[in-house]
């Protein structure tokens, strides 16, 4: 088994923020869309999925010497690597078995409850989609498809009925950090480096949103460092209604390595005046 800490290049005592920053840096370098190696990218994803989840991290740091896990059915992710997720059973399952699959008062049978975690990309949060899960039940494996709702929140747990015979599926959604866009509620935030000289006189630049649309963004003369520019309606949809967030662009100033002498002379003259 590979060393997840070594994969991300972090210490075993690294903070969650350090783990996240390492993942975002490596994911940006090795993403297949940017010419990176798919196997390496999947390895980085697997390391982050383990170390960013407190329970999984504890199990990884302190492996069960007896192996196995909880008995019963489970799920395999559609992701490479074959992650196993065990189903959980509540007291209703036990009572249902005692009464031959029927309620204690002669009603219908109790539904078995399954839980799993599904990791999605920020693009899937924007557009929605489907995720394929493989269930390992008493009658063998079966494949089911779940709909990923647009705007799903990181950590949200959704209930799916009628996907499993006499069963309830609870899915906790986790969202991969993105190398270019940071989620802030329904909004997305990115950083843009701009010369302090361009902030003084004004400029413009091209910006591509998560949806793939390109906009020309105007920077007014005298724009202050760390200002935030906004592209309305280019954020993420909301699960609760028709609202769509905005794309926020945080201006990060820098001083050019070389500055024309005429500019420096002009600045010096203004100081004298």
C-alpha positions as CSV (number, residue, x, y, z in Angstrom):
1,X,0.0,0.0,0.0
2,X,1.4,3.4,-0.9
3,X,2.3,6.0,1.7
4,X,-0.4,8.7,1.4
5,X,1.7,11.2,3.3
6,X,4.6,10.7,1.0
7,X,2.3,10.9,-2.1
8,X,1.2,14.4,-1.0
9,X,4.6,15.4,0.3
10,X,3.4,16.3,3.8
11,X,4.4,15.3,7.3
12,X,2.3,12.9,9.3
13,X,1.5,15.8,11.7
14,X,0.4,18.1,8.8
15,X,-2.7,20.2,9.5
16,X,-5.8,19.8,7.3
17,X,-5.0,23.1,5.6
18,X,-1.5,21.9,4.8
19,X,-2.9,18.7,3.3
20,X,-5.5,20.6,1.3
21,X,-2.8,23.0,-0.1
22,X,-0.5,20.1,-1.0
23,X,-3.4,18.3,-2.8
24,X,-4.4,21.4,-4.8
25,X,-0.9,22.0,-5.9
26,X,-0.2,18.4,-7.0
27,X,-3.7,18.0,-8.6
28,X,-3.0,21.1,-10.6
29,X,0.3,19.7,-11.8
30,X,-0.8,16.2,-12.6
31,X,-4.3,16.7,-13.8
32,X,-4.8,14.6,-17.0
33,X,-6.5,17.6,-18.7
34,X,-3.2,19.4,-18.4
35,X,-1.1,16.5,-19.7
36,X,-0.5,14.8,-16.4
37,X,-0.3,11.0,-15.8
38,X,-3.7,9.5,-15.0
39,X,-2.3,6.9,-12.6
40,X,-0.4,9.6,-10.6
41,X,-3.4,11.8,-10.5
42,X,-5.6,8.9,-9.2
43,X,-3.0,8.2,-6.5
44,X,-3.0,11.8,-5.4
45,X,-6.8,11.7,-5.2
46,X,-6.8,8.5,-3.2
47,X,-4.3,10.0,-0.7
48,X,-6.3,13.2,-0.3
49,X,-9.6,11.3,0.1
50,X,-8.1,9.4,3.0
51,X,-6.2,12.1,4.8
52,X,-8.9,14.8,4.5
53,X,-11.5,12.6,6.2
54,X,-10.9,12.4,10.0
55,X,-12.4,8.9,10.4
56,X,-10.5,7.5,7.3
57,X,-7.3,9.2,8.5
58,X,-7.6,7.7,11.9
59,X,-8.2,4.2,10.4
60,X,-5.2,4.7,8.1
61,X,-2.9,5.9,10.9
62,X,-4.1,3.1,13.2
63,X,-5.0,0.1,11.0
64,X,-7.3,-2.6,12.4
65,X,-5.0,-5.5,13.1
66,X,-7.9,-7.9,12.6
67,X,-8.7,-6.5,9.1
68,X,-12.1,-6.9,7.6
69,X,-14.6,-4.3,8.7
70,X,-18.2,-4.5,9.4
71,X,-20.0,-7.6,8.0
72,X,-22.8,-7.2,5.6
73,X,-23.4,-5.5,2.3
74,X,-21.4,-2.6,1.0
75,X,-20.6,-0.4,-1.9
76,X,-17.6,0.0,-4.2
77,X,-17.1,3.4,-5.7
78,X,-17.0,4.0,-9.4
79,X,-13.5,5.5,-8.8
80,X,-10.4,3.6,-9.6
81,X,-8.9,1.8,-6.6
82,X,-12.1,0.0,-5.5
83,X,-12.9,1.7,-2.2
84,X,-15.1,-0.4,0.0
85,X,-18.0,1.2,1.9
86,X,-19.9,-0.9,4.4
87,X,-23.6,-0.6,4.9
88,X,-24.9,0.3,8.4
89,X,-27.8,-1.3,10.2
90,X,-30.1,0.2,12.8
91,X,-32.3,-1.4,15.4
92,X,-35.1,-1.6,12.9
93,X,-33.1,-4.2,10.9
94,X,-32.8,-6.4,13.9
95,X,-36.4,-6.1,14.8
96,X,-37.4,-6.8,11.2
97,X,-35.4,-10.1,11.3
98,X,-37.1,-11.1,14.6
99,X,-40.5,-10.7,13.0
100,X,-39.6,-12.5,9.8
101,X,-39.1,-9.3,7.8
102,X,-42.4,-7.7,9.1
103,X,-43.1,-5.1,11.6
104,X,-43.9,-6.2,15.2
105,X,-47.5,-5.2,14.7
106,X,-48.1,-7.0,11.5
107,X,-47.2,-4.1,9.2
108,X,-44.7,-4.1,6.3
109,X,-41.1,-5.1,6.5
110,X,-38.4,-2.7,7.8
111,X,-36.1,-1.2,5.2
112,X,-32.4,-1.9,5.5
113,X,-30.2,1.3,5.5
114,X,-26.9,1.7,3.6
115,X,-24.4,4.5,3.8
116,X,-21.6,5.5,1.6
117,X,-19.5,8.5,0.6
118,X,-19.3,9.8,-2.9
119,X,-16.6,12.2,-4.0
120,X,-17.5,14.6,-6.8
121,X,-15.7,17.3,-8.7
122,X,-16.6,21.0,-8.7
123,X,-17.6,20.6,-12.3
124,X,-20.2,18.0,-11.2
125,X,-21.5,20.4,-8.5
126,X,-22.0,23.0,-11.3
127,X,-23.6,20.7,-13.9
128,X,-24.9,17.8,-11.9
129,X,-24.6,14.3,-13.3
130,X,-24.6,10.6,-12.5
131,X,-22.4,8.4,-10.3
132,X,-22.2,4.6,-10.7
133,X,-22.0,2.5,-7.5
134,X,-21.5,-1.2,-7.2
135,X,-23.4,-2.9,-4.3
136,X,-22.1,-6.0,-2.8
137,X,-25.1,-7.7,-1.3
138,X,-26.1,-11.2,-0.2
139,X,-27.1,-12.1,-3.8
140,X,-23.9,-10.9,-5.3
141,X,-22.8,-7.5,-6.8
142,X,-25.2,-5.2,-8.5
143,X,-24.8,-1.8,-10.2
144,X,-26.9,1.3,-9.4
145,X,-26.8,4.8,-10.7
146,X,-27.5,7.9,-8.5
147,X,-28.2,11.4,-9.7
148,X,-25.8,14.0,-8.4
149,X,-27.9,17.2,-7.7
150,X,-26.6,20.5,-9.0
151,X,-25.2,22.7,-6.2
152,X,-24.7,19.8,-3.8
153,X,-22.9,21.0,-0.6
154,X,-19.7,19.5,0.7
155,X,-20.7,17.2,3.5
156,X,-24.4,17.1,2.6
157,X,-26.1,13.7,3.2
158,X,-28.9,12.9,0.8
159,X,-31.4,10.0,1.0
160,X,-32.3,7.9,-2.0
161,X,-35.3,5.6,-1.9
162,X,-36.3,2.9,-4.4
163,X,-32.7,2.3,-5.7
164,X,-32.2,-0.8,-3.5
165,X,-35.0,-3.3,-3.0
166,X,-36.4,-2.8,0.5
167,X,-33.5,-0.5,1.2
168,X,-32.6,3.1,1.9
169,X,-29.4,4.6,0.5
170,X,-27.8,7.5,2.4
171,X,-25.0,9.3,0.5
172,X,-22.6,11.8,2.0
173,X,-21.2,14.0,-0.7
174,X,-17.6,15.3,-0.6
175,X,-16.3,17.8,-3.1
176,X,-12.7,17.7,-4.3
177,X,-10.8,21.0,-3.9
178,X,-10.2,22.7,-7.3
179,X,-6.8,24.0,-8.4
180,X,-8.2,27.3,-9.7
181,X,-11.6,27.9,-8.0
182,X,-12.4,28.0,-4.3
183,X,-15.9,27.5,-3.2
184,X,-17.5,30.2,-0.9
185,X,-21.1,29.2,-0.5
186,X,-22.7,29.6,-3.9
187,X,-19.8,31.8,-5.1
188,X,-16.5,30.8,-6.7
189,X,-13.3,32.7,-5.9
190,X,-10.1,32.9,-7.9
191,X,-6.9,35.0,-7.6
192,X,-5.5,37.1,-10.4
193,X,-2.0,38.7,-10.3
194,X,-1.9,42.2,-11.7
195,X,1.0,44.6,-11.9
196,X,0.7,47.6,-9.5
197,X,1.3,49.8,-12.5
198,X,-1.8,48.4,-14.3
199,X,-3.8,48.9,-11.1
200,X,-2.8,52.6,-11.2
201,X,-3.6,53.2,-14.9
202,X,-6.2,50.5,-15.4
203,X,-6.2,47.4,-17.6
204,X,-8.2,44.5,-18.7
205,X,-7.7,40.7,-18.9
206,X,-9.5,37.6,-20.1
207,X,-10.9,35.2,-17.5
208,X,-12.4,31.7,-18.1
209,X,-15.0,30.6,-15.6
210,X,-15.7,27.1,-14.4
211,X,-18.4,26.6,-17.1
212,X,-15.8,27.3,-19.8
213,X,-17.1,30.8,-20.7
214,X,-14.5,33.5,-21.3
215,X,-15.1,37.1,-20.2
216,X,-13.2,40.3,-20.6
217,X,-12.7,41.8,-17.1
218,X,-12.1,45.6,-16.8
219,X,-9.8,46.9,-14.1
220,X,-10.5,50.6,-13.4
221,X,-7.7,53.0,-12.8
222,X,-6.8,53.3,-9.2
223,X,-8.1,49.9,-8.3
224,X,-6.7,49.0,-4.8
225,X,-4.7,45.8,-4.0
226,X,-6.8,42.9,-2.7
227,X,-9.9,44.3,-4.3
228,X,-12.5,41.8,-5.5
229,X,-14.0,42.0,-8.9
230,X,-17.2,40.1,-9.7
231,X,-18.7,38.3,-12.7
232,X,-22.4,38.0,-11.9
233,X,-24.1,34.6,-12.3
234,X,-21.0,32.6,-13.0
235,X,-20.8,30.8,-9.7
236,X,-22.6,27.7,-8.5
237,X,-26.3,26.8,-8.5
238,X,-28.1,26.5,-5.2
239,X,-29.8,23.3,-4.1
240,X,-32.6,25.2,-2.4
241,X,-33.7,27.4,-5.3
242,X,-33.0,29.1,-8.6
243,X,-30.2,31.4,-7.2
244,X,-26.8,31.2,-8.9
245,X,-23.7,32.5,-7.3
246,X,-21.0,34.8,-8.7
247,X,-17.4,34.4,-9.8
248,X,-15.2,36.5,-7.5
249,X,-11.7,37.5,-8.6
250,X,-9.3,38.6,-5.9
251,X,-6.7,41.0,-7.2
252,X,-3.2,40.1,-6.0
253,X,-0.7,42.9,-6.9
254,X,2.9,42.5,-7.8
255,X,5.8,44.8,-8.6
256,X,7.3,44.2,-12.0
257,X,11.0,43.2,-12.1
258,X,11.7,45.9,-14.7
259,X,10.1,49.3,-14.7
260,X,10.5,51.8,-17.5
261,X,12.7,54.8,-16.5
262,X,10.0,57.3,-17.7
263,X,7.6,55.8,-15.3
264,X,10.0,56.0,-12.3
265,X,10.9,59.6,-13.3
266,X,7.1,60.4,-13.4
267,X,6.6,58.9,-9.9
268,X,9.6,60.8,-8.5
269,X,8.3,64.1,-10.0
270,X,4.9,63.5,-8.4
271,X,6.5,63.0,-5.0
272,X,8.3,66.3,-5.3
273,X,5.1,68.1,-6.2
